[in-house]
């Protein structure tokens, strides 16, 4: 299963909210956020909001505790642990930021499931403020994508990931997302890959009128239960096909009807990985 790379968007895909909006609303700076929204790119606006929170006396610990309360469906947690236990290479492609994502994943015991997190960088400055920078430096030439925001093109990230794993041999990609930028990433998938769009979210609306542009297979989902069922069914299918592949010089016939998958439902893997306390 190591040849399968599963790529997750984060906001409204892995967690059931937008982590930026969650912090803004829960820590009480929604009014200022709304006021400044027309004047700044989203990424720059979040950096401004984090500085505002610091000026109001909110600490890094306050932000972290707030993030730990962000909604994450237990079935998504179990599906991630199941896919990781099966040997899949799990990665994140998100327009959130490193601090938000790592804080939430670590809280739920999922951080070690992921080999790579592609997102906006963040750091704590000398004054103790959390700062967020764009994934694509605004001082460099623009990425040129008309689908994605100026700070991050997920299509370019997909190309980088595919190039980085190509030396290891043929890889099959499964990409899960909800937004327009996730459609851009989906355009970089090839035949045999799978795009898992969240139904009735922006990516679904774009696909409904632009499906001919995609070469990947499409398997939609609605909620955490759907995500788990669909993802594990896909991985089971891939696993079974691999077991059914017989070398031309192999003399023993393999009967696929009697093969069982190594990936089961969420109950089996509920304690597969230790959860940090």
C-alpha positions in Angstrom: 0.0 0.0 0.0 3.0 2.3 0.2 2.4 3.1 -3.5 -0.9 4.9 -2.5 -0.6 8.5 -1.6 -3.6 10.0 0.2 -3.8 13.8 0.2 -6.1 15.6 2.6 -7.2 19.2 2.5 -7.7 20.4 6.1 -10.4 23.1 6.6 -13.9 21.8 6.0 -12.5 18.4 4.9 -10.5 17.0 7.8 -12.0 19.4 10.4 -15.6 20.4 10.0 -15.0 24.1 10.0 -12.5 26.7 8.7 -9.7 27.0 11.3 -9.1 30.7 10.5 -12.8 31.5 11.0 -12.9 29.3 14.1 -10.1 31.3 15.8 -11.5 34.7 14.7 -15.0 33.9 15.9 -14.2 32.0 19.1 -11.6 34.6 20.3 -13.8 37.6 19.5 -12.3 39.5 16.6 -15.0 38.8 14.0 -16.1 42.5 13.7 -12.5 43.7 12.9 -12.0 40.8 10.6 -15.2 41.6 8.6 -14.2 45.3 8.5 -10.7 44.5 7.0 -11.7 41.6 4.7 -12.2 43.8 1.6 -8.8 45.5 2.1 -6.3 42.6 2.5 -5.6 39.1 1.0 -7.0 36.4 3.3 -3.5 35.2 4.3 -2.3 38.7 5.2 -5.6 39.4 7.0 -5.1 36.3 9.3 -1.6 37.5 10.1 -3.2 40.9 11.1 -5.8 39.1 13.2 -3.2 37.1 15.1 -1.3 40.3 15.9 -4.6 41.9 17.1 -5.3 38.9 19.4 -1.8 39.3 20.9 -2.5 43.0 21.5 -5.6 42.0 23.4 -3.6 39.8 25.7 -4.4 36.4 24.0 -1.4 34.1 24.3 -0.1 31.2 22.1 -1.6 28.9 24.7 -5.0 30.5 24.4 -4.9 30.1 20.6 -3.8 26.4 21.0 -6.6 25.6 23.5 -9.1 27.2 21.1 -7.9 25.1 18.2 -8.2 21.9 20.2 -11.9 22.5 20.4 -12.3 22.6 16.6 -14.8 20.0 15.4 -13.2 16.8 14.1 -15.5 13.9 13.3 -14.4 10.6 15.1 -15.0 8.7 11.8 -12.4 10.9 10.1 -10.0 10.3 12.9 -10.5 6.5 12.5 -10.2 6.6 8.7 -6.9 8.4 8.9 -5.5 5.9 11.4 -6.8 3.0 9.2 -5.2 4.4 6.1 -1.9 5.0 7.9 -2.0 1.5 9.5 -2.4 0.0 6.0 0.9 1.6 4.9 -0.5 4.5 2.8 1.6 7.7 2.5 -0.6 10.4 4.0 0.0 14.1 3.3 -1.8 17.4 3.8 -2.3 20.2 1.3 -4.0 23.1 3.0 -4.4 26.9 3.0 -4.4 27.0 6.8 -1.0 27.2 8.5 1.5 25.0 10.2 0.7 26.0 13.8 -3.1 25.5 13.4 -2.7 22.1 11.7 0.0 20.6 13.9 -1.8 21.7 17.1 -5.1 20.0 16.0 -3.4 16.9 14.7 -1.2 16.4 17.8 -4.2 16.9 20.1 -6.0 14.0 18.3 -3.0 11.8 18.1 -2.8 12.1 14.3 0.4 14.1 13.7 2.6 11.0 13.2 0.2 9.7 10.6 1.3 12.3 8.0 4.6 12.3 6.2 4.3 15.9 4.9 2.2 19.0 5.6 2.0 21.5 2.7 0.6 24.7 4.1 1.4 28.4 4.9 4.4 28.7 7.2 3.9 30.2 10.7 6.3 31.2 13.4 6.3 32.9 16.8 8.2 36.2 16.7 10.4 37.7 19.4 7.5 39.5 21.0 5.6 36.2 21.3 3.1 36.8 18.5 2.0 34.0 16.2 2.7 35.2 12.6 1.5 33.6 9.3 3.3 33.9 6.0 2.1 33.0 2.5 3.2 29.7 1.0 4.1 31.5 -2.2 6.2 34.6 -1.4 4.3 37.7 -2.4 7.7 39.3 -3.4 8.2 36.6 -6.0 6.4 36.5 -9.4 2.8 35.4 -9.0 2.0 31.7 -9.5 -0.3 32.6 -12.4 -3.2 30.3 -11.4 -6.7 31.9 -11.9 -8.4 29.3 -9.6 -6.3 29.5 -6.4 -5.7 32.5 -4.1 -2.4 34.4 -4.6 -0.7 32.9 -1.5 -1.1 29.2 -2.6 -1.7 27.2 -5.8 -2.6 23.7 -4.9 -2.1 22.5 -8.4 1.6 23.5 -8.2 1.9 21.7 -4.9 0.4 18.6 -6.5 3.0 18.7 -9.3 5.8 19.1 -6.7 4.5 16.0 -4.7 4.1 13.9 -7.9 7.7 14.8 -8.9 9.1 14.0 -5.5 7.6 10.5 -5.4 8.1 9.6 -9.1 11.6 8.2 -8.4 10.0 5.5 -6.2 7.9 4.2 -9.0 4.3 4.5 -10.1 2.1 6.0 -7.4 -1.7 6.1 -7.2 -3.1 9.3 -5.7 -6.3 9.9 -3.7 -7.2 13.5 -3.1 -9.9 14.7 -0.6 -11.1 18.3 -0.6 -13.9 20.8 -0.5 -12.8 24.1 -2.1 -12.1 25.6 -5.5 -8.3 25.3 -5.0 -8.9 21.5 -4.4 -10.3 21.4 -7.9 -7.1 22.9 -9.2 -5.2 20.1 -7.4 -7.6 17.6 -8.9 -6.7 18.8 -12.4 -3.2 17.4 -11.8 -4.5 13.9 -11.0 -4.2 11.3 -13.7 -6.2 8.3 -14.9 -6.4 5.7 -12.1 -6.1 8.4 -9.5 -9.2 9.4 -7.4 -10.6 12.7 -6.5 -12.9 12.7 -3.5 -14.9 16.0 -3.5 -17.1 17.0 -0.6 -20.6 17.1 -2.0 -22.5 20.5 -2.1 -19.3 22.4 -1.4 -17.5 24.7 -3.9 -15.5 21.9 -5.5 -18.7 20.0 -6.2 -20.3 23.0 -7.9 -17.2 23.4 -10.1 -17.0 19.7 -11.0 -20.7 19.7 -12.0 -19.9 22.0 -14.9 -16.3 21.1 -15.6 -16.1 17.4 -15.1 -14.7 16.8 -18.6 -11.5 18.6 -17.5 -10.8 15.8 -15.0 -9.2 12.5 -15.8 -9.3 11.1 -12.2 -12.1 8.9 -11.0 -14.6 10.9 -8.8 -16.0 9.5 -5.5 -18.0 12.1 -3.6 -18.7 12.2 0.2 -21.0 14.2 2.5 -19.8 13.8 6.0 -17.3 12.0 8.2 -19.1 8.7 8.0 -19.2 9.0 4.2 -15.5 9.9 4.0 -14.5 6.9 6.1 -16.7 4.4 4.1 -15.7 5.7 0.7 -11.9 6.0 1.5 -11.6 2.6 3.1 -13.7 1.0 0.3 -11.3 2.5 -2.3 -8.2 1.3 -0.4 -9.7 -2.2 0.0 -10.3 -2.3 -3.7 -6.7 -1.2 -4.5 -5.4 -3.8 -2.0 -7.5 -6.6 -3.5 -6.4 -5.7 -7.0 -2.7 -5.9 -5.9 -3.3 -9.3 -4.4 -4.9 -10.4 -7.6 -2.0 -9.3 -9.7 -0.1 -12.5 -10.6 3.3 -12.4 -12.3 3.3 -14.0 -15.7 5.9 -16.6 -14.5 3.9 -17.5 -11.4 2.4 -21.0 -11.6 0.0 -20.9 -8.7 -3.4 -19.5 -9.7 -4.8 -16.8 -7.4 -8.6 -16.8 -6.8 -9.6 -13.3 -5.9 -12.9 -14.5 -4.5 -11.2 -15.9 -1.4 -9.0 -12.9 -0.7 -9.8 -10.7 2.3 -8.7 -7.1 2.8 -6.2 -5.9 5.4 -8.2 -2.7 5.9 -11.3 -2.9 8.0 -13.8 -0.5 9.5 -13.0 2.1 12.1 -13.6 -0.2 15.1 -10.6 -2.4 14.2 -8.2 0.5 14.2 -9.6 2.6 17.1 -6.5 1.8 19.1 -4.1 1.0 16.3 -1.9 4.0 17.1 -1.0 5.5 20.5 -2.7 8.9 21.2 -0.4 11.4 22.9 -1.8 12.9 26.1 
